[in-house]
Amino acid sequence: MQDSAILKNVLNNTPRGVVLTSDYLKHKGVSTKLTWWYVHSNWLEKLSNKAYKKVNDKLSWSGLLYTLQTIHQLNIHVSGRTAIAISGKSHYLYFGNNKNISVAVGKNVKVPAWFAHANFIPEKFNLQKSVLLNDENIQQYLMSAELDGLKISYSCNELAILEILCTCKTEHDYEESSQLMESFPYLRSAIVQELLNQSNSIIATRLYLHLAKLHNHAWYKKLDLSKFNLGTGKRRIGDGKFYDKDLQLYVPINQGY
């Protein structure tokens, strides 16, 4: 096959808007030497080390994620606030700068630098490690959506809330988390039970239960709290001074404690 035909074949069988990594190109028969030649022939544009795109192709954050999720089959998904926004719940509260894309990464996944520090798209990826002790079966808690013509996996609401609570450090975070929890009276108790059984953060598990109890959600009453690892001793969110004695948790805002 002629050199130009090799690249044409790759591009015809690859969705638009994705990153062409060196590993992917090699897998498709494009050598390092050929890649260099394609760049200097103005067919490919080099984005950073080991990352390229078709000249004049428009990239999006969803295309970058698709590259890792689908082309390279990595354990990575849209998480937290961005997942809530995709699910259509973001109208309940203001999540701040939508240029920040929340992404959860599997424990054994090494995110390439071109993704973690992508400076060729306007958005910024906020990366966090998986919130589950065992994330090998994370797929059962993921949903899918089509963004920019590409299928993207994102956290279900129950998982997204846990991911958000794992980052709760300040009074502002707590207030926002409380508003978020208030807007979810219909979570699936069985899914919440499974996720909190697997949570790798004791304080996030306690906070999840604290906020569900605070807002008197019916699904909270169906949980078996004896199955959760709540640890021992008192925990604190930020400089919390108000104490939930049931969950041994200090929180920053007085909501009846």
C-alpha positions as CSV (number, residue, x, y, z in Angstrom):
1,M,0.0,0.0,0.0
2,Q,1.3,3.4,-0.9
3,D,2.3,5.8,1.9
4,S,-0.6,8.2,1.3
5,A,-3.1,5.3,1.1
6,I,-2.0,4.0,4.5
7,L,-3.0,7.3,6.2
8,K,-6.2,7.6,4.2
9,N,-7.2,4.2,5.3
10,V,-6.6,5.1,9.0
11,L,-8.5,8.4,8.7
12,N,-11.4,6.8,7.0
13,N,-11.8,4.3,9.8
14,T,-11.3,6.7,12.7
15,P,-14.0,9.1,14.0
16,R,-13.4,12.8,13.5
17,G,-12.4,14.9,16.5
18,V,-10.2,12.3,18.2
19,V,-6.5,12.2,19.0
20,L,-4.3,9.9,16.9
21,T,-1.7,8.6,19.3
22,S,1.6,7.1,18.2
23,D,0.5,3.7,19.6
24,Y,-2.7,3.8,17.6
25,L,-0.9,4.8,14.4
26,K,1.6,2.1,14.8
27,H,-1.2,-0.4,15.4
28,K,-2.7,0.7,12.1
29,G,0.5,0.3,10.2
30,V,1.9,3.8,10.4
31,S,5.5,3.8,11.4
32,T,7.3,6.6,13.3
33,K,9.0,7.5,10.1
34,L,5.8,7.7,8.2
35,T,4.2,9.8,11.0
36,W,7.1,12.2,10.7
37,W,6.6,12.4,6.9
38,Y,2.8,12.9,7.3
39,V,3.4,15.8,9.7
40,H,5.9,17.5,7.3
41,S,3.6,16.9,4.4
42,N,0.9,18.8,6.3
43,W,-1.5,15.8,6.6
44,L,-1.1,15.4,10.3
45,E,-0.6,18.0,13.0
46,K,1.5,17.2,16.0
47,L,-0.2,18.2,19.3
48,S,2.4,17.1,21.8
49,N,4.7,14.1,22.3
50,K,3.0,11.0,20.9
51,A,-0.3,12.8,20.0
52,Y,-1.5,14.0,16.6
53,K,-4.6,15.0,14.8
54,K,-5.7,15.3,11.2
55,V,-4.9,18.8,9.9
56,N,-8.0,21.1,10.1
57,D,-9.8,18.6,12.3
58,K,-11.5,20.3,15.3
59,L,-10.9,18.6,18.6
60,S,-13.2,18.6,21.6
61,W,-12.8,17.4,25.2
62,S,-15.2,14.5,24.4
63,G,-12.9,13.5,21.5
64,L,-9.9,13.3,23.8
65,L,-11.9,11.2,26.3
66,Y,-13.2,9.0,23.5
67,T,-9.6,8.4,22.4
68,L,-8.8,6.9,25.8
69,Q,-12.1,5.3,26.6
70,T,-12.9,3.6,23.3
71,I,-9.8,3.5,21.1
72,H,-7.4,2.6,23.9
73,Q,-10.0,0.9,26.2
74,L,-8.8,2.6,29.4
75,N,-10.7,2.6,32.6
76,I,-11.6,6.3,32.6
77,H,-15.0,8.1,32.6
78,V,-16.7,11.4,33.0
79,S,-17.4,11.9,36.7
80,G,-18.8,14.1,39.4
81,R,-20.1,17.5,38.4
82,T,-19.7,17.0,34.7
83,A,-21.6,13.6,34.9
84,I,-24.4,15.3,36.8
85,A,-24.6,18.0,34.1
86,I,-24.7,15.4,31.3
87,S,-27.6,13.6,33.1
88,G,-29.6,16.8,32.9
89,K,-29.6,17.7,36.6
90,S,-27.3,20.7,36.5
91,H,-30.2,23.1,36.3
92,Y,-30.8,22.5,40.0
93,L,-27.7,24.4,41.0
94,Y,-24.8,26.3,39.6
95,F,-21.7,24.2,39.3
96,G,-19.2,27.0,38.4
97,N,-16.9,27.0,35.5
98,N,-18.1,24.5,32.9
99,K,-14.7,24.6,31.3
100,N,-13.6,22.2,34.1
101,I,-14.3,18.6,33.1
102,S,-14.4,16.1,35.9
103,V,-12.8,12.7,35.0
104,A,-12.3,9.6,37.1
105,V,-9.4,7.4,36.4
106,G,-9.0,3.7,37.3
107,K,-6.4,2.9,39.9
108,N,-4.0,1.2,37.5
109,V,-4.4,3.7,34.6
110,K,-1.6,6.0,33.7
111,V,-3.1,9.0,32.0
112,P,-0.9,10.3,29.1
113,A,0.5,13.8,29.5
114,W,-1.2,15.0,26.3
115,F,-4.5,14.3,28.0
116,A,-3.7,15.5,31.5
117,H,-2.2,18.7,30.3
118,A,-4.1,19.3,27.0
119,N,-3.5,22.9,26.0
120,F,-5.1,22.5,22.6
121,I,-8.7,22.6,23.8
122,P,-10.3,25.3,26.0
123,E,-11.4,23.0,28.7
124,K,-9.3,21.6,31.6
125,F,-9.6,18.1,32.9
126,N,-9.9,17.7,36.7
127,L,-8.7,14.2,37.3
128,Q,-9.5,12.1,40.4
129,K,-8.7,8.4,41.2
130,S,-11.6,5.9,41.4
131,V,-13.7,6.3,44.6
132,L,-14.3,2.5,44.8
133,L,-12.1,0.0,46.5
134,N,-12.4,-2.3,43.5
135,D,-13.1,-0.4,40.2
136,E,-12.8,-3.4,37.9
137,N,-16.6,-3.6,37.6
138,I,-17.2,0.2,37.4
139,Q,-18.9,-0.2,34.0
140,Q,-22.1,-1.3,35.7
141,Y,-22.4,2.1,37.3
142,L,-21.8,4.1,34.1
143,M,-24.2,5.6,31.6
144,S,-23.6,6.6,28.0
145,A,-24.3,9.7,26.0
146,E,-23.4,10.9,22.6
147,L,-21.4,14.2,22.6
148,D,-20.1,15.7,19.4
149,G,-21.1,12.5,17.6
150,L,-19.0,10.3,20.0
151,K,-20.3,7.8,22.6
152,I,-19.0,8.8,26.0
153,S,-19.3,6.9,29.4
154,Y,-20.2,8.9,32.5
155,S,-21.1,8.2,36.1
156,C,-24.7,7.4,37.1
157,N,-26.1,9.9,39.6
158,E,-25.5,7.7,42.6
159,L,-21.8,7.4,41.7
160,A,-21.4,11.0,40.6
161,I,-22.6,12.2,44.0
162,L,-20.0,10.0,45.8
163,E,-17.3,11.3,43.5
164,I,-18.3,14.9,44.4
165,L,-18.4,14.2,48.1
166,C,-14.9,12.7,48.0
167,T,-13.7,16.2,47.1
168,C,-15.7,18.0,49.8
169,K,-13.1,20.0,51.8
170,T,-14.6,23.5,52.7
171,E,-17.8,25.1,53.9
172,H,-18.6,26.1,50.3
173,D,-18.1,22.5,49.1
174,Y,-20.4,21.3,51.9
175,E,-23.1,23.9,51.1
176,E,-23.0,22.9,47.4
177,S,-23.0,19.2,48.3
178,S,-26.1,19.7,50.5
179,Q,-27.9,21.5,47.7
180,L,-27.0,18.7,45.3
181,M,-28.2,16.0,47.7
182,E,-31.5,17.8,48.3
183,S,-32.2,17.6,44.5
184,F,-32.0,13.8,44.4
185,P,-35.0,12.4,46.4
186,Y,-35.3,9.5,44.0
187,L,-31.8,7.8,44.0
188,R,-31.8,4.0,43.7
189,S,-31.2,2.7,47.2
190,A,-29.8,-0.6,45.9
191,I,-27.2,1.2,43.9
192,V,-26.3,3.5,46.8
193,Q,-26.0,0.5,49.0
194,E,-23.6,-1.2,46.6
195,L,-21.5,1.9,46.0
196,L,-21.1,2.8,49.7
197,N,-20.2,-0.8,50.5
198,Q,-17.3,-0.3,48.0
199,S,-16.4,3.3,48.9
200,N,-12.7,3.9,49.6
201,S,-13.4,7.1,51.6
202,I,-14.8,6.8,55.1
203,I,-15.5,10.5,55.4
204,A,-17.3,10.6,52.0
205,T,-19.4,7.6,53.0
206,R,-20.4,9.4,56.3
207,L,-21.1,12.6,54.4
208,Y,-23.3,10.8,51.9
209,L,-25.4,9.3,54.7
210,H,-25.4,12.6,56.7
211,L,-26.8,14.6,53.8
212,A,-29.3,11.9,52.8
213,K,-30.6,11.8,56.4
214,L,-30.6,15.6,56.6
215,H,-32.9,15.9,53.6
216,N,-35.0,13.0,54.8
217,H,-34.9,11.1,51.5
218,A,-37.0,7.9,51.4
219,W,-34.2,5.9,49.8
220,Y,-32.0,6.6,52.8
221,K,-34.4,4.7,55.0
222,K,-33.9,1.6,52.9
223,L,-30.1,1.4,53.4
224,D,-28.5,-1.1,55.7
225,L,-26.0,1.1,57.5
226,S,-24.5,-1.9,59.3
227,K,-22.9,-3.0,56.0
228,F,-20.9,0.2,55.5
229,N,-17.3,0.7,56.7
230,L,-17.7,3.9,58.7
231,G,-14.4,3.6,60.5
232,T,-14.0,4.7,64.1
233,G,-13.6,8.1,65.8
234,K,-14.8,11.5,64.8
235,R,-14.3,13.1,61.4
236,R,-14.5,16.7,60.2
237,I,-15.3,18.5,57.0
238,G,-13.1,21.6,56.7
239,D,-13.3,23.5,60.0
240,G,-16.7,22.0,60.9
241,K,-18.0,22.9,64.3
242,F,-21.5,21.4,64.2
243,Y,-21.7,17.7,65.2
244,D,-23.8,14.9,63.7
245,K,-23.5,12.4,66.6
246,D,-25.1,9.5,64.7
247,L,-22.3,9.6,62.1
248,Q,-19.6,11.2,64.3
249,L,-19.1,13.9,61.7
250,Y,-18.4,17.6,62.2
251,V,-19.8,19.8,59.4
252,P,-19.3,23.5,58.7
253,I,-22.9,24.7,58.7
254,N,-25.5,24.4,61.5
255,Q,-28.4,22.4,60.1
256,G,-29.9,21.3,63.4
257,Y,-26.9,19.7,65.0
